[in-house]
Amino acid sequence: MKHLKAGDKAPDFTAKDQNGNPVSLADFKGKRVLLYFYPHDDTPTCTVQACNLRDNFGALKAAGITVLGVSVDSEQKHKKFETKHQLPFTLLVDEELHIVNLYGVWGEKQFMGRTITGTHRTSFLIDEKGIIAEIIDKVKSKIHADQVLSFWQ
């Protein structure tokens, strides 16, 4: 796993969103970005996290923060997840594991008492210059927007 830290340049990438459109991190230069990695669409904790970001989207937007979610799920699963929960932000497809590996969030982890390989729930706060300002590796799904906003307020 790659070990990025605050102060590092955020690795650039291009991926399709839930609508099949290409999105690059470079598209958001000059803006604050919450790049959040989550294991899977429509699973309990991931849904709580996404809905917390949805419910606080106005405050995030007012703080100038663009929200980009990334998981290894397909475009179709992302679209269904977005529609079902009325998510107002972009979900990026990473079926090839390119972005999760680039950011070092793919690897072994404990889940329900066993070791599995998957996405570590991690958020990267990227500043206007494309620098990682903060990494949240202890994401609290129910209050994730507060974790992000407390850093940038």
Steps between C-alpha positions, in 0.01 A plus 500: 500500500613852419536722804389852415511771764380854549718733293536255209372587155172314445549240226300590188266252335213480254199274554139471387227630726155346563381653172786368287673838479878524540613690809860596581628631830675771296150631405471633857823699524424820687231327708493309824425131452378232736617177333338228705558128452236255617469121464167449317180666388184438702665322792394619848800708609571633150138611468511678838817681389362599158171620651687705761691673219171545310324649802787745554569567134387864528755571775774317308418696185490828696852419625608459137544123523441270202407145605631203302422147621705204376428128521582194293134457404369533143345802331158331521532434875610861556203632300257284696658612831489868395135476391379297799651740753477823294874564526594845366868423440722305263576130547806370315537149360824319588435142389863470382626598850710780351399783736484289818854379431622848404377631837608193698156415633472147357624215715435251774262593778293335769131454431267304727788312658678399182767647277384621159644716224310816422475877518598668826246772582718810469449863402751738346447874532672658202563873490468746212860433391448124475685427825368251757411725794373222727434127499213367709560130560266475798183593313189528714224432249218662700690831530739491208398841365579650842845339490563666163349836588688524831825485307405769249328752728 
